[in-house]
Amino acid sequence: MRSPWDAPTLEKTLHRAFLLAQLNKVNARKEFFRVAIADIKREVASWTLTAACHEWRESQAIELKLARDAGESQRWMESQIREHDRVVKQELVAEEEVA
């Protein structure tokens, strides 16, 4: 089950809340709104100006490591490919179970 504030749900909620503030009233795919930050804060259940950013900080550390060591860079890319393949396989199995 999705969190009530996962990105797609949050986007849908904000779009509906600010529909009248949409700048392009002709093309709904042009997702620009004129809304004050205070209005957005009222719509969002929790709001923080200082995020922990654990994954971003860890990613920055990895980037530094990869920039310094070509061998490490190659190993990291290989591990990412394996992980991607694993996730894709897992998704295919889940889709087969649903079908």
C-alpha positions in Angstrom: 0.0 0.0 0.0 1.3 3.4 -0.9 1.9 6.1 1.7 -0.6 8.9 1.5 2.2 11.2 0.6 4.1 9.2 -2.0 5.1 11.4 -4.9 2.3 10.4 -7.3 -0.4 10.8 -4.6 1.1 14.1 -3.4 1.3 15.5 -7.0 -2.3 14.5 -7.7 -3.5 16.1 -4.4 -1.6 19.3 -5.1 -2.9 19.5 -8.6 -6.5 19.2 -7.5 -6.0 21.7 -4.6 -4.5 24.3 -6.9 -6.5 23.7 -10.1 -7.7 27.2 -10.3 -4.1 28.5 -9.9 -3.0 26.6 -13.0 -1.4 29.1 -15.4 -2.3 27.4 -18.7 -6.0 26.9 -18.6 -6.0 25.4 -22.1 -3.5 22.6 -21.9 -3.7 20.6 -18.6 -0.3 19.0 -19.4 1.4 22.3 -18.8 1.8 21.9 -15.1 2.6 25.4 -13.9 0.8 27.0 -11.0 0.9 30.4 -9.3 0.7 29.4 -5.7 2.3 30.8 -2.5 4.6 28.6 -0.5 2.3 29.1 2.5 -0.6 27.6 0.5 1.5 24.6 -0.4 2.5 24.1 3.3 -1.2 24.1 4.3 -1.9 21.2 1.8 1.1 19.1 2.8 0.7 17.0 5.9 4.3 17.3 7.1 6.8 19.9 6.0 10.5 20.3 6.6 13.0 22.8 5.3 15.9 20.7 6.5 15.9 17.2 5.0 18.2 14.5 6.2 19.1 13.6 2.6 20.9 10.4 3.7 20.9 8.9 0.2 22.0 12.1 -1.4 24.9 12.4 1.1 25.8 8.8 0.6 25.7 9.3 -3.2 28.0 12.2 -3.0 30.5 10.1 -1.0 30.3 7.4 -3.6 30.8 9.9 -6.5 34.0 11.1 -4.8 35.2 7.5 -4.4 34.4 6.7 -8.0 36.2 9.8 -9.3 39.4 8.8 -7.4 39.5 5.1 -8.4 38.7 3.8 -11.9 38.7 0.2 -10.6 36.1 1.1 -8.0 34.1 2.9 -10.7 34.0 -0.3 -12.8 33.0 -2.5 -9.8 30.3 0.0 -8.9 28.8 0.0 -12.4 28.8 -3.8 -12.6 27.0 -4.0 -9.2 24.4 -1.4 -10.4 23.8 -3.5 -13.6 23.3 -6.6 -11.5 20.9 -4.8 -9.2 19.0 -3.4 -12.1 18.7 -6.8 -13.6 17.5 -8.3 -10.3 14.9 -5.6 -9.9 13.6 -6.1 -13.4 13.4 -9.9 -12.9 11.6 -9.4 -9.6 9.1 -7.1 -11.3 8.5 -9.6 -14.1 7.8 -12.4 -11.6 5.4 -10.1 -9.7 3.5 -9.3 -13.0 3.3 -13.0 -13.8 1.8 -13.7 -10.4 -0.8 -11.1 -10.9 -1.8 -12.3 -14.4 
